[in-house]
């Protein structure tokens, strides 16, 4: 390998993202090993943070960080700490979300929260998650159950594809569960103190992330002040900026957002001042219409 190519690869290596990866995995190992000495509320706070942070790291990895080499990046993000979502499926779904010509449309965007109709179990699930409070309390269980049902339907149609996604994931889960058994952390406690709060924190980020009627890139919303949430979500609260430059590293997004803010100041781009504002406005009030305005009529405003 030439020295020029080596220098180019060295410049491409993103040390801040590598530091996050080391912190997440080392923190997870330490927390699961020391769980007996940690009170349950503190364990749930720290465990939930690490699972959600790991999800943010996986999001970065999907966008070809921190090395730009898919095999290495996927090896960093693959590990199924949350147990229920195979990395391969998340990767495919999220890249399809970014490629969608109609982001937020329920059939064109695999990550849309909108529906074609509010009838049936999907409508019930959407109503149960309509407010932020219910999204955090019930959303993790609904997300897992809905995903499992979708995968069972896919299994009947495409068993080989499902096996290709799930066999590596299950092998990773076996290693995670083996470590939990070795450290004496029971699966039930792990689900309650790590997986459930971690998934809930991730659902906080995505609660108001997209508006079907937004004119911003990706029909995305900006939360102007991320504060500590910006660390947890790796600046994905600047979601319109992320959709405008999806390959941009998380630590470069704030500077890019400051540059683009002047361009979009008068464009009517939807935004919130903070997650605190979202909580105040939508803790007990529905945020979204459930039926996408492009496929349904007469839906009430959220």
N, C-alpha and C positions, 0 to 999 in steps of 0.2 A: 504494500500500500504506500502511495506517495505521501511525502510530508505535507503537501498541499491538501490532499484529501483528509489526512489525519487532523490538520488544523481546522478544516471545515467542519468535521464531525465534532471536534472539541467545542467549537463555537455553538454547534447545534444543541449540545447537551444542556438541559435546563436544570440547573442546580436547585432553584427554589422548589420545583415540583418533586425532584428526587428527595429533598429534605422533608417534604410533606409525606411522601411515601414511607420513608424510614420512620418518621414520627408516628404515623398511623399504625404500622405493623408492630413497631416496638411497643407503642402504647397499648395495643390490643394484647400482646403477649404478656406484658407486665400486669395489666388489669385483670386478665383472666387468671393469672397465676396467684395474684394477691387478693382475690375476691373475698376470701374469708375474713380479712381484716377491714373490709370496707363496708360501712352501713349501706343497706339496700337503696335508700334514696340517692346517696352519692354515687353508688355503683350504677344506678339507672341513668343518672345525669352524665357521668363520664362514659359509660358504655354506649348510650344513645348517641353522644357526640361523636365517638369514634366510628360507629357504623355509618352515620350520616356523612362524616368526613371521608370515609372510605368510598362512599357512593360518589362524592364530589371528585375524588381522585380517579375513580373509574371513568367519570365523564371526561376528565382531562386526557386520560389514556386513549379513549375512543377517538379523540381529536388529534392523535399522533404526538402526544407529549409523554414523557420528557425527552425521548431520544430521537424520535422520527423514524425509528425502525420498528415495524409492526410487531415482529416476534418478541422483541425485548419489551416494548410497551405493553403488549398483551400479557406477558408474563408478570409484569408489575401489577396490572389491574385485575387479573383473572380471579384471584382468591376469593371464594364465596363466604365472606364473613357474615353476610346477612342470610345465608343459607337458601333463600327461596328463589332468587332470580339468577339464572345462568348468564354469565358475562356475554356469551355469544349472542344470546337473544337480545339483551340490552344493547349491545353494540349495533346489531342489525336494525333494531327498531329506531334507535336514536339517529343513526345516519339516514335512515329513510325519512324520519321527521325533518331533518335539515334539507333533504332533497325535495320534499313535497312541494308541488306547485300551489297548493292551497292549504297552508298550515292552519290548523284548528278544525278543518273539515273532518267529520267523524269517519269517513271512508278513505280520504286521501292522506290523512295524517295519523300514523299509528299511536301517537302520544296525545291525541286530542282528548279533552274532557267533555266535549260536546257530544250530543246524541242526534240521531236522525229522528227519534221519537222518544217521548218520555214514558211510553208504555213498557210493561214487562219488568223483569228483574233489573235490567240496566237502569230504568227510570227510578226504581225504588232505591237502588244503590246510589244514584246521583243525588236524590233527595236527602238520603241519610248523610251525605257528605256536603250538603249545600252551604252550611256555615263553617267558619274556620274551627270552632270548637268541636263540632261533630266530625269534621275532617281529621282532626288530630286524635280524637278518641276512637272513632270507628274506622277511619280510613285505612290503617294498616291491615286490619283483618279483612276488610272488603277488597283491598288491592290484592292480597295474597289469594283469597278465594276466587276472585274474578280471573286472575292470572292462571290459577290451577285449572279452572273450568275451561278456559280457552286452550290450554295446552292439552287437556284430555280430548277436546274436539279435534285439535290438530293431530294428535296421536292416531286417531282413527283414519285420518286422510293421508298423513305423511309420516308413517312410523319410522322410516329410515332417517329422515331429516330431524325428527324429534330425538332419536337416539344419538345422532351426531352432536346435537346441542347439549343433551343431558348427561351422557356418559362421562365426559370430562368434568362436568359440574359435580356430578355425584362422587367422582373420585376426589375432587377437591373438598367436598363436604365431609367425606370420610376422614380426611386428614384433619379438618377443623374439629370434627366431633371427637376424633382420637385425642387431640390436644386437650379438649374440654374434659374428657374423661380422665386424662392423666393429671390435670390440674384440680380435679374434684369439683368442677363447676357443672351442675346438672343442666340438662337441656331445657327444662322448664324455666329455671332461673335465668338462663342465657336468653331465652326468647323474651321474657318479661323485662329484663334489665338491659338488654343490648338491642335485640332485633326490633321489638315493638317501639321503644322510644326513638331509635335511629330512623326507622321508616317514617314515624310521625314527623320528625324534624325535616326529612326530605319532602314530605307532603306539604309542610309549611311553605317551603320554597316554591313549589309548583302550584300552590293554591290560586294565586292571581298572576301567573306568569304569562299567560296568553289571553288576548281579547280577539274575538272573531272579527270585530269591526275596526281593529286598530290599523293605522296606516304605517306603522313602524316596521322595520325589517323583521320578517318572521312573525308579524302580528304580535310582537312581544312587548312586554311591559318593563319599565325600569323602576327599580327601587333605589332612590337616589342615595340614601345613607345606609350602607350595609352594616356598619360598625362591626360587632363581633360576628354577626351573621355572614358578613363578607368573608371572614376567615373560614368559617364552617363551609360555606357554599363556594369557596374559591372564586369569589366575585361574580358568580353566575346570577346575582341579583341585578347586575347590569345586563339584562337579558337581551334587550334590543341591540346593544353593542355586540354581544356575543353572536347574535344571528347575522349581524352585518359583517363580522369578521370571525367566523367560527374557528379558524385555525390559529387565532391569536391566543397566546398563553394567558392564563388567569391573572398573573401578576402584571401584565401589560394592559389589561382591560381598563383599569381606572384612568390611565393617561389617555387612552384612545377615547374613552367616554367623555372626558373633559374637552377634547378637540371636537368631537362630533356634537356636543351639546349645543354649541352656537349655531351649527347648521340646522339643528332640529328644533330650535327654541320656539319657532312660530308654526311648527308643522302639526301641532295638536297630538304629539306622541303621548300616549298614556303613561303616567308615572305615579308613584307614591313616594312620599317623603321618607318613609321607613317601614319596617315590618310592624312597628308599634302602631302606625296609622292603619295598616291593614287589620291588625287585631282589634283596634277600637271600632272600626267601621263594620267589620264583618264577623266578629266573634259570634254574634247571634242573628246575623242577617245574611241571607243568601247572596253570594257574589255573582255567580254566573246564571244566565239563562241556561236551561238544560238542553234545549233543542237549538241546533245551529241555525242562525238566521238564514243561511243559504239553502236549507232543506226543509225548514218548518216555518209556519206562519202562526202568529197569534201568541207566541210565547211571551210571558211577562218579563219585565226587566228585572235584572238581578240586583 
